[in-house]
Amino acid sequence: MLSDPDARVRRAAGAGPLLPPDLTAALLRAPEAAEAAASNPSPPAERLHELLDLAGIPRSQRPAPP
């Protein structure tokens, strides 16, 4: 599904919570699927920090975890 020519299929795959973290990371780098991959509920905290880094949000400006 990640290599499907239809971007809608790749986006749907990226949002799937059962998608392994390494494949989610690959989709985060694909402009047509990045938003869906970012909405995936299963990435570990470090992956989320990488996403914020890619967005240019400095760690010093992020709220502290509860």
Secondary structure, DSSP 8 states (H G I E B T S, - for coil): -TT-S-HHHHHHHHH-TTS-HHHHHHHHTSTTTHHHHHT-S---HHHHHHHHHHTT--GGGS----
